[in-house]
Amino acid sequence: MKTARLLLILFVLAPLAFLSAQAADRAYPGDKGDWQGFDCYRFTFEGRSAIIVAPKTAAEGAPWVWRARFFGHEPQADIAMLKLGYHILWIDSAPLMGSPKSVELWQRFYEYAVKEFALYPKAHLEGFSRGGLYTVNWAVQYPDETASIYIDNPVLDFKCWPGGFGKSQRSVNDWNDVLASYGLTEEEAKTWNGNPTENPKIKDLAEAKVPILIVCGDSDTVVPFEESEKPFIERYRSFSGPIEVIIKPGCDHHPHSLVDPAPIVDFFVRAQAKAESR
């Protein structure tokens, strides 16, 4: 009897053990290294540098955070999400500045990543500074593939920065990247309505109930709050879009993120639960 019971247990557990070993030995492309104590793989996608950082044990469903620029800067939220079993991905999409070309590249990378790494079909987007253009511009085109958006002192109107048509100073090289990537002249850029602060498709994102978290300083001299975040927040709320805002009193453009990333982590976790329930 004991022998039969032991064989039954082994019969049941063996496939599970095999699957666990298979997951642990999952092959990732590129060169393997270490990032913050986690396995980090650097590879190329369409000739561009890309990164995937794998958690020790993937959370159920393989959720992930997609960092839009400045990989490794103020990494506390990314590290916390890795500890919870989320993957972290990044692709170098400079100098596309969130243009339609950027959106197209991102969509191809999204399709590759979800299929190749068996990731959850909705991405959590993370954008610092100009990363706001990359994340929101992709999300408005693909709200059904977006689990949430966390943007930090984000650029949400290129006329604000790098254009410098308001209170901030123009960043000449970055502005030239905007004009070249978007295919606009200086005059056309002044009246272009595709920025997140004006894009009509923001309504679609809000109606899809994609949650957004904005963390920003109220004294940002590079991307002034009243020119970038404030009009976007008001617009998203006017369409009943779910948006949370954390204001850092007296803070300029830097430092990004929060010393204690708990509110950001909580936002991602709640958004994942909502995505799974939809």
N, C-alpha and C positions, 0 to 999 in steps of 0.2 A: 504493500500500500504506500509506504513512504517513498519507495523508488518511483512508483507511478506518479505520485504527487510532485516529486522533484522534476521528473521529465516534463510534466505539464507546465510547471513554472518556467523551466528553461525554454519550452516551446513558445510561451507567451512573451517572455522577456527578450529572447534572442533578436527578434526583428527590431524591437525598440533600441536595443543596444547597437545594432547595426546602423540604424538611422542616426543615432546620436554620434557614432563614430564618423559617419558620412558627413554630418554637419560640421563636426570638428575639423575634418580634413578637407573642407570645402576649398576648391581651388579658386584663387583670385588672380587676376592678371598682373603683370609687371613685377617690379622689384619689391620684395618684402622688407620692411623695416619696423622700427618702433616709434610710436607717437604717444606720449603720455602714458606709457605702460601698456598700450594696445597694439595689436598687429596692424600695420599701415602698409598699404600697397599703392605704389606709384606707377601709373601706366599712361598710355596715350590713347586718345580717342579723336579720330579725324585729325591727327597731327597735333592735338592740344594736350597739355599736361592734365592729368586727372588723378584723383585720390579716392580711395575707399578705406575707411578705418573700421575694422570689425570689432564688435564687442566680444567679451569672453564667452558669453552665451547669448545668442539672439533671443529677443523677446518674441512671444507668440505673434505670428503674422509678419515678422521681420519689418517693423516700422523703421523709418529713417529720417534723418535731418539733412537737408541739402543746403550747404553753405555756398553763398553766392559771391565770392571775392574774399580776399584777406584771410585765407585759411590759416588757422593757428593764432590769430589775433584775439586776445581776451577769450581764451578757450574754455572758461569755467562751465558754461552751459553745455558745450559739446562734450566735455569730460563727464559731466553728470548724466547726460543722456546715454553715453556709452555704457556707463555703469548700470543703467536700467535696461540695457540690451538693445539699444538703437544703433544702427549703422550711421556713419557720417560720410557724406560724399561731397566732392568738389570737382569742378572743372574750370580750367582757366579760359574764361570767355572774354578777356580783355583783347582789344579796346572797344568792344561792341556796345557797351554802355546801355544795355537793355533795349536796343533797337529791334526792329523786326528780324534782322539777321540773328541777333542774340536769341530771340524767342525760338526761331527755327532750330538753331544749334541746341538749345536747351531741350527742345522736344525730342530731338533725335537721341540726345544723351539720356533723357528720361526713359524712352522706350528701350534703349539698350540696357540701362541699369536695372529696370524692373524685370526684364526677361532674363538677363545674364545672371543676376544675383538673387533672383526670386524674392524681390522686395515687395513690401506692401504697395498696392497700386495708387495710393495717395501719398504725396510727399509733404513733409513739413519743411517750409522754406525759411531760411535765415539770411537776412541781408543787413550788413553794416554799411552805413553811408551810401555810396553809389549803388550798393547792393539792393537798395530799395527799388531802383529802376529795373534791375534784372528780375527780382522776385515778383513784384506786382505785375509787371508787364507780361510775364509768362503766365501768371495765375489768372489774369483776366481772359486770356485766350483758352485756358484749360482749367476752369474751376472744378470740374469733376475729377481732376487728377491732383487736386490740392487739398491736403488735410488741414493746413494752417499756415499762417505767415507771421513770423516774428521779425520785425524790422527795427533797427537801432540807429537813432539819429539819421534817418533815411533821407536820401534825395528822392523826392517824389515829383519834382518839376525841374527839368534841366535848364530852364530859364533862370531859376533861382541859383543853382550851381550845376555845372561849371560856368553857365552863361554869364552870371554876375549882373543880371538886369535889375536886381533889387539892391539889398543892403550888403550882400557879400561881394568879395572881389572875384573877378573872372579868373579861372584857371585856363590859361590860353591853350595849352597842349590838350587838356581834356575836352575843352570846347571844340577844338578842331576834330577830335575823335568823334564827338557827337555829330557834327555836321557831316563828316565822311561816312560814318556808320548808318546814320538815318537817311543819308542822301538828300540833305536839305541845304538851302542857302541860308545865310544869316537872316534875311527877311522872312523866309518861309518858317524858320525855326521860331521866330517871335510869335507867330500866330498858330503854330501846330497844336492841335488839341488832343494828342495821343498820350500826353503825360498822365500819370495816375490821378493828379489833381483835377483833370478835366475829361479824361477818357470816358465816353458814354458807356463803355462796357463794364465800368465799375459797378453799375447797377446790377449786371448779371452776376458778378462776384458776390455782391451783397445778398441777392435773392437766393444764391446757392448756399447762403449761411456759412461761408468760409470764415472762420474766426481769425482775427488779426490782433496782434499785440504790438504796440509801439512803445519803445523805451527811448526817452530823449531828454536832453538838457534844455531848460527854458532860456538859457543864455548862449545858445549856439550861434557863433559869429560866422561860421562857414556855411551852414545850412540853416538859416533862421527859421525858428519854429512857426512864425506867423506866415511864412512864405511857402513852406513845404508841408509839415505835418498838420498844422491847424486846418487849412482848407480841405485836406484829404479826410481828416477825421470827421469834420462837419458833413462832408459829402457822403461818406460811408454810412454815417448815422442817419442821414436823411432818407436813405434807402432801407433803413432798419437792419443794416449789416452789423454783426456782432464784433465789436472792437473794444479792446481794453487799452488804456494808456497809463504809463508810469512816467511821471515827470520828475526829473532830478533837478531840484532847485539850485540855481546858481551855476550849473554845469555847462561847459562849452561843448564843442564837438567831441572832444576826448575828455575822459576815457569812455569807451563804449561799454556796453553790458552793465551788469551789476556785480558788486563784490560778492554778494551771496546770490547765486543764480536761482534760488528756490522758486521765486515767482515765475521765471521763464520756464523752468522744468515743469512746474505745476500746469502752466498754460499748455505746453506740448502734450502732457499726459491727458489732460481733460479733452484736448482737441482730438487725440487719437481715439479716445473712448467714444466721442461723438461721431467720428468718421466711421467707426466700426458699427455704430448703431443705425447709421443712415442707410 
